[in-house]
Amino acid sequence: MKLSYVIVTRNRRDTLLRTLGLLEQNTRLPRHQWEVFVVDNASEDGTAEALARHYREATVISLPENEGVPARNHALGPATGRFIVFLDDDSYPLDDAIPRSLTYLSRRPKTAAIVARVILPDGTAEAPAMPAITLGGASVLRRDAVMQVGGFAPEFFRQAEEYDMSFKLLRAGYRIERFEDIRFGHDKVAAGRSSALTRRMDLRNNLILVERYLPKSMRRAYRHDWMRRYAALGSHEGHHDAIASAVREARIWARREATVGRRPLDPETLEAVFQWDSQAKAVATWAQAKNIRRVAIADVGKNIYATWNACRRANLDVAAVLENGPAFSGSTYRGIPVVTDAAAGAHAFDGIVLANINPAHVDGRARELAARFPAPVLRLWEPRTLEDGTARTPPRKGVSADGAFGPFTGPNATEAA
């Protein structure tokens, strides 16, 4: 058995049935080489009965209560595939994503995961805010690596569970590689989604990550940044009670992490994810080459602290943070005014550093900035593609790419011959 799909579902029977049909079309492996596990989180819409009628090939694991995303763990033991794909019940591979990914992983035992580009129904893309992170519903993983790090932590009911998984894989010495020409679809079916729960879990779980994995020297900065970021997003949508609950729960978890013992990441893993030194080097090299002295940082991204710190280390004056999202309107970042692109004329700068490293946003945002402002733009993420089993970073035109990074590698990840 080459591949095991694991799909977690709850009360989305028709969506699930459509996804299973797409797997039959899109997997592109002989049928005896792949299997499907459906973990049913206590559905009440006849999901199990529909599977028994229409997809007897699927192994159904029915749970008495909703365990959220970590319910995936129930399929890890019975799964027999060498590789595993965790899917949402509305996500699926496109084109030849599966055979190409398996070929690449088979040749590289220290790569634990390939992360795909996710295409939404309107043709736009989605991606994790930080490229070193796997993406639920669009990653092909090495099953023994997932087993080695213990699967998914049950406290991450939803949101940030992939960060926890990725931190563990990188710390174990594996690589996580992302390729833009490996593509998955995600229908983003609205049924069963709660924006209030999402915002609560976003804030709560990201703060757990800070307390659990970051060293003392960085904990305060990211606790401050992520608290403000996710609280602003949630409050803007009117989810004030959800944000308050998240803060209370996060404080309890902070005390727990301090009591049971934190598990700070090693320097190599921290650099693979947060890019503090890599960004500092990229910004300094760019500023020197372009004779930049005063900059704007573009976007209040999840890792804006690394970019702000890189500018400080390069002795640059940061005039403003350019951000068009209404959740951050009128705010400041570490004393720097956050302004829209349209209002940036009042703040003189001779260069722009794009802090946003979300692979779904970088290209469009870089083009947007280059079209509006005469100042040079430094982007800190570059796409990689997988062509004929060989990874490559394509050349860029028009926007500086001094900060391009390769695969995200944990400590001691050496490739076998």
N, C-alpha and C positions, 0 to 999 in steps of 0.2 A: 504494500500500500504506500503510494507516494504522498498523498495529500488527504488531510482531514479538514473539512469545514466545520466550524462550530458557530451556530447561530443562536443568540438569545432572543426570545420574543415574549411579548405579553399583549394579549388582546388585539392582535393585528393579523388575524388569520389570512385575509385576502392578500395583504401585502406580502406576507411570508410565502404564500403559495406562488405568487408571481416571481419572487426571488428564486425559489427553488427551480422554477421553470427556466429562468435565465442561467442558472448554474449548469443545467443540462446542455444549454446552447453554447456557453462561453468558456467552460473549463478547458476544453480541447486536450483532454487526456483520455485514454481508453477508460471505459466506465469501471472496470475492475481495479483501476489504480487510484480511485478517490472515493471518499465516503462523506456522509453528512450527518452531523449530530445537531438536533434541535433541542435546546434547553428551554423548556416552557415554564416561565415564571408565573405559575398559577393563573393561567388564562381562563376566562369565563365565557369565551365566545366560540367554543367548539373547535379550537385549534387542534387538539389531539385527535379528535374524530375525523377532521378534514385531512390530516396527515395520513391517518390509517386508510382512508379511502383513496387518496390521490398520490401519495408518495411513500409507499411502503418501504422503499430503499432507505429512507431516512430513519435513523435511530433517535427516538424521542425520549428525553429525560424530563419527566414531569415533576415539578417541585410543588410542595404544599403551600408555599408562600413566596412572595416576590423578593428575590435576593439581589436584584439589580444586575449590573454588568458582571460582578464577580461570580455569578452563577456559571460563567464559562468554565470555572474550575471543575465542575462536575463531569465535564466531557474529557478532561485531560487524561484521566486514567484509562478509560475504555478506548480512546482514540488510538489508532494503529498507524497513522500516517507518519512518515519521517518529517514532513512539514505540516504546518497548521495555519489556517486562515480564520481569524475571528471576524465574523460578519455581523453587522446589524441586520435586522430582518428586511431592510430596504436597501442594502448595498450588495454589490456583486462585481466580479472582474469584467473587464472589457477586452476586446481584441485577443491578443495572445499573451496577456499578462501572466497567466499561470505557468505555461511551459517555459517562458523565458526566465521567469523568476526562479523556478526550480532548477533550471540549468545553471544559472549563476550561483545560487546557493550551494549546489552540489559540489562546485569547484572551489568554494571558499568557506572552509569549516569555521573560521572565526567571524564570519558575518552571521549574526543572529537573526537579522530582519531586513527585508526590503520594504520600504515605504513607497506607496504609489501616489500618483497625482489623482485626486478625486474630482470627478466631473459631475456637476449638479444638473438638474433638468433644464435650466436656462442657459447652459453652456459655460457658466462661470465655474470656478474651482473653489475647493476648501482644503485647508491644511492645518496642521498644528502650528501654534504661534511660534514654536521654536523647532527648527528643522531636525534636530537630533532625536526627536521623539517619534515613536511609532504612532500609528493612527488606527484606532479601532474601526474595523470595517474596510480597511484598505492597506493591510500589511500582511506579508507572507513571512512566517517565522519558522525557525528551527525548533521543532517540538522539544528536543532534549534540552535546549537552552532554557525554554520556558519552564520546564520541569525542574531544572537545576536551580533556578532562582525562586521557586516556590509558587508560581502562578500569580493570580491577582489577589491583592489584599482585600479582605472583606469589608473594611471600613470605607473603601471608595465605592459606594453604592452606584454612583455615576459621576462623571467629570473627574479629570486628572488621574484616572486609573492608569492611563497609558504613560503618564510621566513617571509614576511609581514603577511600573514595569520596565521602562526604558532605563531609569536610573540603576535598577538592579542588573539589567543585562550589561550595561556599560561597565559597571563596577566589577562584574565578573570577567571582564576582559574581552567582551565581544564587540563587534562593530554593528552599527545601524546605518544602512545606506538608503538614500532616497533617489529615485530616478523619475524624471518627468515624462518619459515615454512608456512607463509602466502605468496603466490607467485602470481605475475602478470607477463605477458609477454609484451615485447615492441619490435616491429619490427624495429624501428628506420628507417623508410622509408625516403630516402634522399630528395625526391621531395618536393619543397617548403621551404626547409631549407636554410638559409643564414648564413654562418659562420661569415661574417663581422657584420651583425646585431646582432648575438648572442654575439660576443665579445663586441660590443658597449653597448648592454643592460646589459651584465654582470657587466661591470665596472660602468656604470652610476647608475644602480639600487642598487648595493651593497653600493655605496657611499651614496645614498639616505637613505638606512637603517641605516648607521652609523649616519648621521645627525639627523635622526628622532628619533631613539630609544636608542642610547647609551648615558650614562651619560658623562658629561664633562671629568671626570677622565679617561675614556677609549676611548673617541672619537678620540683623536689625534693618539693613537697607531693603532687603527683599520683602520682609514683613511689612514695612511701611509702604513700599511700592504696590505690592499685590493687594494689600488692604484697600488702598485708595482706588486702585484700578477697578477691582471687581465690585466694590461698594458703589462707585460712580456709575458703572454700567447698570447694576441692579436698581439703584435709586432712580436713575433716569427712566426706567421702565415702570416705576411705581411699586417696586417690590421691597418696600421699606421693612416690613415685618420679616421677610425672608433674610434680608441682610442682617438685621438684628439677631435673628436666630443663628445665623452662620457665625457671627462674632462670638456669641456665647459658647457655641459648641467648639469653636476653634480654641478658645481659651482653656476649655477643659482638656482638649487634646494636647495643647502646649504643656500643661502641667504633667500630663501622662508621659509625654515624650521625655521630659526632663527627669521624671522619676524612673522609668524603665530603662533609660539609656538611649541617647540619640545615636544615629548611625550616619555621621557626616561622610560625604563622598570624598574620595581621594582627589588630589589636585588634578590628575589627568582626566578623570570623569567630569569634574567641575568645568574644566576648560573645554571639553568636548561639547558640553551643553550650553554654557554661559559665555564662552569666548572672550573672557575678560582680557587676556593677553593678546589674543589674535586680533580683536577689534582695536586695541590700543596701538598695536604695530601698524595695522592697516590705516588708521586715522592719521598717525604721525607721518607715515610715508606719503600719503596723499596730500596732507597739508603742506609738507615741505616741497613736494613736486609742483603743487599748484600755487604756492606762496599764499596759503590761506591763514588768516589770523582771527577772523570772527565768523562764526558759523550759526546756522539754525539746525536744530535736530528735528527731523520729520517723523511724526507719529508717536503717540504715547503707547508704544508697543510693550509687550510683556517683559522684554529684556532691555528696556530703555536705560536702566541703570548702567549696564555695560557700556553703552554708547556714550552716555553722559560722563562716565568715569574715563573712557578713552579720550574724550575731548579735553578733560582736565589734565590728564597725563601728557597730552600733546601741547599743553599751555595755550589752548584756544579759548577765546571768549565766546560763550554761548549766548546769543542775543535773544532767541525765542525757540519755542517748540511749536512746530506747525502741525495742527491737528484739526481736521474737519468734522470729527465725530461730535455730536451735540452733547454727549454725556460729560465731556471735559471742557465745555465752553466756559470761559471766564475763570478757569482755575490756573494754578501755577504748578510747575514741577521743580522742586528744590529751589524755589525763589525765582524761577524763570517763567515769564508769562507764556501761557498756552494760547495761541491765536490761530485763527483759520488762515488758509492760504490767501484769501481775499484781503485779510486785515494785516498781512505781513509787511506791507509797505512802510509801516511806521518803525520797523526794526531792521536796521541796516546789517547785512551780512554778505560775505564774499564766498561762501560755500555752504552746501547742505549735506548733512550726514543722515542717511535714511536708517533710522533705528529699527524700523519694521523689518523683521527677517522672516515673516510668515511667507512661505513659498507661494501661496495663492495670491498674495497681495503685492509682492515686490515689483514685478515687471510693470504692472499697471501704475503703481504709485510712482515709480521712477520715471516713467514716461510723462506722467502728469506734472511732476515737479520740473522736469527738463523743459516741458512746453511752456510753463508759466514763468519760470525764473531764469535769468541769464547766468546765474551762479552755477559752477560745476556741482554735480551730485555724486556722492559716494554711496554706493550700495554695498551692503555687508553680507549678502547672500547671493550665490550664483547657482543656476540650475545645472544638474548633471543628467545625462541620458545614458541609457544602456543600449549599445549598438553592437550586435553580434557577440554578446557576452562580454564586451569590454566597456567599462565605464569611461565617460569622457565629459569634460566641462566645455560646452561650446563657446566660441569667442563671442564677445559682446561688442556692440557698436553704440556710440553716442553717450553712454553713461559709464563713468569710471567703475571698474570692477576689481580694484586693488584688494578688496577684502574677501575674495572668493575663498571658500573652504572646501575641503574634500570630504571623505567619509568621516562619520563621527565614531571615534574609536576610544574604547576604554583602555585601562592600563594593561600593558603586556599583550596587546592584541597583535601578534605576528602571524602573517599568512603562511600557511603550509605550501610547500612547493607543489 
